[in-house]
Amino acid sequence: MVNITVIFSLQSLFLVGCVPGCLKICANVMSFLLTPLFHFQTSRDGVNWDLSEAVPRLPGETRITDKEVIYICPFNGPIKGRVYITNYRLYLRSLETDSALILDVPLGVISRIEKMGGATSRGENSYGLDITCKDMRNLRFALKQEGHSRRDMFEILTRYAFPLAHSLPIFAFLNEEKFNVDGWTVYNPVEEYRRQGLPNHHWRITFINKCYELCDTYPALLVVPYRASDDDLRRVATFRSRNRIPVLSWIHPENKTVIVRCSQPLVGMSGKRNKDDEKYLDVIRETNRQISKLTIYDARPNVNAVANKATGGGYESDDAYHNAELFFLDIHNIHVMRESLKKVKDIVYPNVEESHWLSSLESTHWLEHIKLVLTGAIQVADRVSSGKSSVLVHCSDGWDRTAQLTSLAMLMLDSFYRSIEGFEILVQKEWISFGHKFASRIGHGDKNHADADRSPIFLQFIDCVWQMSKQFPTAFEFNERFLITILDHLYSCRFGTFLYNCESAREKQKVTERTVSLWSLINSNKDKFKNPFYTKEINRVLYPVASMRHLELWVNYYIRWNPRIKQQPNPVEQRYVELLALRDEYIQRLEELQLASSAKLPDPSTSPAGPSQMMPHVRTHF
Amino acid sequence: EVSGKDYSPTLDVYVIRNLREIVVNEVSFVRKCIATDTSQYDLWGKLICSNFKISFITDDPMPLQRFHYRNLLLGEHDVPLTCIEQIVTVNDHKRKQKVLGPNQKLKFNPTELIIYCKDFRIVRFRFDESGPESAKKVCLAIAHYSQPTDLQLLFAFEYVGKKYHNSGGSGAVGGSNQKTPFFETYSDWDREIKRTGASGWRVCSINEGYMISTCLPEYFVVPSSLADQDLKIFSHSFVGRRMPLWCWSHSNGSALVRMALIKDVLQQRKIDQRICNAITKSHPQRSDVYKSDLDKTLPNIQEIQAAFVKLKQLCVNEPFEETEEKWLSSLENTRWLEYVRAFLKHSAELVYILESRHLSVVLQEEEGRDLSCIVASLVQVMLDPHFRTITGFQSLIQKEWVMAGYQFLDRCNHLKRSEKESPLFLLFLDATWQLLEQYPAAFEFSETYLAVLYDSTRISLFGTFLFNSPHQRVKQSTEFAISKNIQLGDEKGLKFPSVWDWSLQFTAKDRTLFHNPLYIGKSTPCIQNGSVKSFKRTKKSYSSTLRGMPGSLRNGIISDPDLVPRRNSLILKAKPDPPPPPTSQDHGAEQYFREWFSKPADLHGVILPHVSGTHVKLWKLCYFRWVPEAQIHLGGFITAFHKLSLLADEVDALSRTLRQHRAGSLDAGHAGPDESRMYFRVSAHATPGTPDFLSSAFPFSPVGNLCRRSISGTPLSKFLSGAKIWLSTETLANED
């Protein structure tokens, strides 16, 4: 008899269809899906595998403890495993035979550790630890109630994840990794300014801040207008928040307009003026021999700038600065960005909001903020590149939004910064040396997870860079993995690169002598971070389209822990690399054939399009 | 008659002559508006309305054509009449505007004409310097000719009629590039049966001369166990007499069948049973039939049309900056992506049924000629790599759309009967694009090909997308032939040019842009673990040798053909184990998808779509190409495509040289550039880097259209006020 199967709804089935719903998963897949993809691979470099335990260990990394736990995987349910804690990482290996789950989490990414359940808790796996991470995920472990195992693990994790509170050194100071390149030498301010053609007739390099006396959050070496004396600079400093005076970030090689950065003027409620500051801005305006006004971009929304007057800050008024025009860029402050990212996490972790994905994404406003930052940077770049006028950028203190705007505008204007080393220099210069408060914004080794100073400003910048690389797939030497690796080590505390708030603090701690630079890791293995489509182009200004029509959520970063969102190597990139290999193989075979035939035929010119003739113009340029 | 009038030095005169186009009306000193915020880029010229298109011939030769990618039938500024959606005339001074329908009067002299196109373009002309009367005449002519009331008034008839007159009755129209089977003949279907290795299915000719149904093809495929006589009887019970049509068979013997509803309530059970029995008998494992009621599972055609209208509003009509803030939720509210997802998801579920549960699938829909077209096609694109080649994809459209009676005439709304309009074909192309986006190396064609194919539905020259059914072509063109005194001879109706004859629209060089440089053809070697390997067909390949083999023998070595049940065999083998009960199916599908996604995809096997919200995306090339603010200058995927093409071209050239070397040929270097399948080629004089004409809208040029951005890359310009009114007629209170 024929059995007629009538359709019944398979709804939602497909959505969960690709989700591993049970534990029995092919071993490689599990470890691939659940370890931080890029971190996992990069951490193999320079890692000594302790063969007896098969737990990776960096030179200088010491084992503290190990425990049997149940890892409550949000995607696959509870998995029994053994967790190894060192002074650098938390490493979990599944003890179940049919799963090779591995978690490899640097303690630096831990933001918060909470105990869940109490002595009276009933129910399976209700007693344990809940760990909130800075990289868009949470980890939950269930432990046995007897034998103090949770107390031990809690204390050890707290101690090593938050070393500052326990007078312990951050791991970067214990790390004994050796690389064949020294990343600390990548950025040399004098060389970078020389590359820009500085000093010149209008701009000079000053060492007035050599001992960080003028401004303790600025770098030692500054570029200022030739016509401004050191005394002028000191007087201007009194009128700028935290003495962060206007200094040069970038100069256009042809039209000589400049990007200058600083903090807000100390106008206050009474509308104070400062003749030196006004004169100084005018001197900057005149450096490119343009008669046009100086353009000031205040990154903040207008109302925020006004509100800042109450605390002594403010903005440049028309009456005081006749030769300048001011625009507000409407970018919100660090608190708004932090809350926005929190909402992003809510809709992507552990489960991706499915029913109204686009409107949920919209309600986080994350892409809207990205759009505003990019739009601001485009305006800065457009001003400068068109030679219309020089540009001065500030926000309140000039270390968050200002750094985003100047560095993104420079990335659009100067193709040098789109190379791997160029980008490292850009980050080193506009962010690290100019005092973006990495320690406060990230909270390295600090247990105060609710600190209002924390904010994903640098992540937002990297996201903007990723958006640009999506729109211009051939313009950047680096690939997505490069950006993700930077973000992973923004938190990991394995390298000294992002530690501390400013150069003076770093100098005091002798960071360059006592820690390893992230760029050492990257530059000693550059091939892994290269974009195969990169086409080097000089003098091309990149204007991304800062429109919601093109901005996308960076799925491979924000949703990378979710095995449902397949993280596959970019198929287009992969195919390109395959074709490159194929080409090389063909060329080699042709050469062999030619060699063989030229042995037979005395006159090689009978083969007019042999590889020797062909190769010069068929070789793809990089 | 002004046939072949040489009205432009810039247009290819040959094309005009060849088409025998008639100029209806023209007006000079017209200004075509280009930018929204300035008139400095505006072009002066002559606006012409012919019986095929509207043309704008610039007075000065077009400035600086940096690349040439043009349709041979259409100039840069031309719009085919069938592509026009709405015509709005405006008089600034009197502050009047009017949507022009056919045969309408216009009581004012227009100062401006805005044409809204079905392909999302908006074209705007100013008549400040032109003769007011001739301007008015042209507007009226455009309104009249773009909204014909009768099918035979479409240009294709005119064209084909003349062609017949001139060639003395032979049907030699258009090139006969005929690699693409049309499925008009018995043999095309027979070949498809053999290609898929379907046993238990036969070509049926009872509809020859459309004796049974006017919306079925003359030949189609049915279960071998159903006799012609039975089919004839059953046919009366089906809506439109559309009895079950075979679409495709899996190598495991499961078939995909589409079928209309049985309207005869009394007979319903009985006939349904008979049909299902017959399909079961045609399955080598005698597996059950799985029925999918598309009307109950998927959005209906009105909902899809409503979504499309909203999408169009959003993409072109709304001022760019104003839609930015709520872009994502507005996009969600159009429901377009949701519907694309629904079709992909449902098709993927049917792939599971066919591939993993070894069941034949019957698609049920009231008439079986709308949603069925999309689902049947998508299932085949996912399952059979043949349909991911250009020829295969075209044959799929012939098979599941043109021959299956998809009502192109009504759904594309060539004749202004708007209530039947629905963009199902576009939805299919969009869903295919999603698959292409997710598996970029699995398709022989590029996204440009898909967009150009969509545009071709708006050109009234090709018979392919003009009719509601094959019968309608025959009927209408026979009538037309009689009225025009054309001797048809043995032919069944007039032969219209086929859209698959791409040489009618594009040069050979331009056609290479259809090729996807990422595609790994079956014969193309690929690199695996560093060594070059040729693709070999896997065990599950679509060769017919193992087809129809009883389950127990499939892994055996014996390949005695006698063991395969003969076609039309009435002897039923013992039924294999019944399939797992339906309750376990959820789990089974879940398992199936999970396992499939956990392995790397075999690009020559099944491909399944990711359907989460983060994966289904808006097809920007198609929907944004005319929006200058949305264009990424010197950016977008095309820049990577360009680099890939150069490399693929280089690899092709090397491989040719190698082959010639091996063949011992001495003039090895004569691998001419014509052999290249790439649009972008390696050449000695080309500078490295991205050509400056590339943008995310390439190859669709924004220059000739509505606006051009004044600040490159900065979406600062506002949309012109005129473009805000993609009006419906009733909103125009102030006409006349």
Boltz contact constraints between the chains, C-beta under 6 A:
constraints:
  - contact:
      token1: [A, 2]
      token2: [B, 276]
      max_distance: 6.0
  - contact:
      token1: [A, 2]
      token2: [B, 277]
      max_distance: 6.0
  - contact:
      token1: [A, 2]
      token2: [B, 280]
      max_distance: 6.0
  - contact:
      token1: [A, 3]
      token2: [B, 288]
      max_distance: 6.0
  - contact:
      token1: [A, 4]
      token2: [B, 276]
      max_distance: 6.0
  - contact:
      token1: [A, 5]
      token2: [B, 288]
      max_distance: 6.0
  - contact:
      token1: [A, 5]
      token2: [B, 290]
      max_distance: 6.0
  - contact:
      token1: [A, 6]
      token2: [B, 291]
      max_distance: 6.0
  - contact:
      token1: [A, 7]
      token2: [B, 291]
      max_distance: 6.0
  - contact:
      token1: [A, 7]
      token2: [B, 292]
      max_distance: 6.0
  - contact:
      token1: [A, 7]
      token2: [B, 293]
      max_distance: 6.0
  - contact:
      token1: [A, 10]
      token2: [B, 349]
      max_distance: 6.0
  - contact:
      token1: [A, 13]
      token2: [B, 586]
      max_distance: 6.0
  - contact:
      token1: [A, 13]
      token2: [B, 589]
      max_distance: 6.0
  - contact:
      token1: [A, 14]
      token2: [B, 345]
      max_distance: 6.0
  - contact:
      token1: [A, 14]
      token2: [B, 348]
      max_distance: 6.0
  - contact:
      token1: [A, 17]
      token2: [B, 590]
      max_distance: 6.0
  - contact:
      token1: [A, 17]
      token2: [B, 593]
      max_distance: 6.0
  - contact:
      token1: [A, 18]
      token2: [B, 593]
      max_distance: 6.0
  - contact:
      token1: [A, 18]
      token2: [B, 594]
      max_distance: 6.0
  - contact:
      token1: [A, 18]
      token2: [B, 597]
      max_distance: 6.0
  - contact:
      token1: [A, 20]
      token2: [B, 594]
      max_distance: 6.0
  - contact:
      token1: [A, 29]
      token2: [B, 598]
      max_distance: 6.0
  - contact:
      token1: [A, 354]
      token2: [B, 613]
      max_distance: 6.0
  - contact:
      token1: [A, 357]
      token2: [B, 613]
      max_distance: 6.0
  - contact:
      token1: [A, 358]
      token2: [B, 328]
      max_distance: 6.0
  - contact:
      token1: [A, 358]
      token2: [B, 331]
      max_distance: 6.0
  - contact:
      token1: [A, 358]
      token2: [B, 332]
      max_distance: 6.0
  - contact:
      token1: [A, 359]
      token2: [B, 329]
      max_distance: 6.0
  - contact:
      token1: [A, 359]
      token2: [B, 332]
      max_distance: 6.0
  - contact:
      token1: [A, 361]
      token2: [B, 328]
      max_distance: 6.0
  - contact:
      token1: [A, 362]
      token2: [B, 328]
      max_distance: 6.0
  - contact:
      token1: [A, 362]
      token2: [B, 329]
      max_distance: 6.0
  - contact:
      token1: [A, 378]
      token2: [B, 714]
      max_distance: 6.0
  - contact:
      token1: [A, 382]
      token2: [B, 714]
      max_distance: 6.0
  - contact:
      token1: [A, 471]
      token2: [B, 632]
      max_distance: 6.0
  - contact:
      token1: [A, 471]
      token2: [B, 635]
      max_distance: 6.0
  - contact:
      token1: [A, 472]
      token2: [B, 635]
      max_distance: 6.0
  - contact:
      token1: [A, 473]
      token2: [B, 639]
      max_distance: 6.0
  - contact:
      token1: [A, 473]
      token2: [B, 640]
      max_distance: 6.0
  - contact:
      token1: [A, 474]
      token2: [B, 639]
      max_distance: 6.0
  - contact:
      token1: [A, 533]
      token2: [B, 640]
      max_distance: 6.0
  - contact:
      token1: [A, 533]
      token2: [B, 643]
      max_distance: 6.0
  - contact:
      token1: [A, 535]
      token2: [B, 689]
      max_distance: 6.0
  - contact:
      token1: [A, 537]
      token2: [B, 689]
      max_distance: 6.0
  - contact:
      token1: [A, 543]
      token2: [B, 713]
      max_distance: 6.0
  - contact:
      token1: [A, 545]
      token2: [B, 632]
      max_distance: 6.0
  - contact:
      token1: [A, 547]
      token2: [B, 715]
      max_distance: 6.0
  - contact:
      token1: [A, 548]
      token2: [B, 324]
      max_distance: 6.0
  - contact:
      token1: [A, 548]
      token2: [B, 327]
      max_distance: 6.0
  - contact:
      token1: [A, 549]
      token2: [B, 630]
      max_distance: 6.0
  - contact:
      token1: [A, 555]
      token2: [B, 614]
      max_distance: 6.0
  - contact:
      token1: [A, 571]
      token2: [B, 440]
      max_distance: 6.0
  - contact:
      token1: [A, 571]
      token2: [B, 441]
      max_distance: 6.0
  - contact:
      token1: [A, 572]
      token2: [B, 440]
      max_distance: 6.0
  - contact:
      token1: [A, 575]
      token2: [B, 441]
      max_distance: 6.0
  - contact:
      token1: [A, 575]
      token2: [B, 518]
      max_distance: 6.0
  - contact:
      token1: [A, 576]
      token2: [B, 644]
      max_distance: 6.0
  - contact:
      token1: [A, 578]
      token2: [B, 527]
      max_distance: 6.0
  - contact:
      token1: [A, 579]
      token2: [B, 647]
      max_distance: 6.0
  - contact:
      token1: [A, 579]
      token2: [B, 651]
      max_distance: 6.0
  - contact:
      token1: [A, 581]
      token2: [B, 527]
      max_distance: 6.0
  - contact:
      token1: [A, 582]
      token2: [B, 527]
      max_distance: 6.0
  - contact:
      token1: [A, 582]
      token2: [B, 651]
      max_distance: 6.0
  - contact:
      token1: [A, 583]
      token2: [B, 650]
      max_distance: 6.0
  - contact:
      token1: [A, 583]
      token2: [B, 651]
      max_distance: 6.0
  - contact:
      token1: [A, 585]
      token2: [B, 532]
      max_distance: 6.0
  - contact:
      token1: [A, 586]
      token2: [B, 654]
      max_distance: 6.0
  - contact:
      token1: [A, 586]
      token2: [B, 658]
      max_distance: 6.0
  - contact:
      token1: [A, 590]
      token2: [B, 658]
      max_distance: 6.0
  - contact:
      token1: [A, 593]
      token2: [B, 661]
      max_distance: 6.0
  - contact:
      token1: [A, 606]
      token2: [B, 666]
      max_distance: 6.0
  - contact:
      token1: [A, 607]
      token2: [B, 668]
      max_distance: 6.0
  - contact:
      token1: [A, 608]
      token2: [B, 669]
      max_distance: 6.0
  - contact:
      token1: [A, 609]
      token2: [B, 669]
      max_distance: 6.0
  - contact:
      token1: [A, 617]
      token2: [B, 684]
      max_distance: 6.0
  - contact:
      token1: [A, 618]
      token2: [B, 650]
      max_distance: 6.0
  - contact:
      token1: [A, 618]
      token2: [B, 682]
      max_distance: 6.0
  - contact:
      token1: [A, 620]
      token2: [B, 646]
      max_distance: 6.0
  - contact:
      token1: [A, 620]
      token2: [B, 647]
      max_distance: 6.0
  - contact:
      token1: [A, 621]
      token2: [B, 688]
      max_distance: 6.0
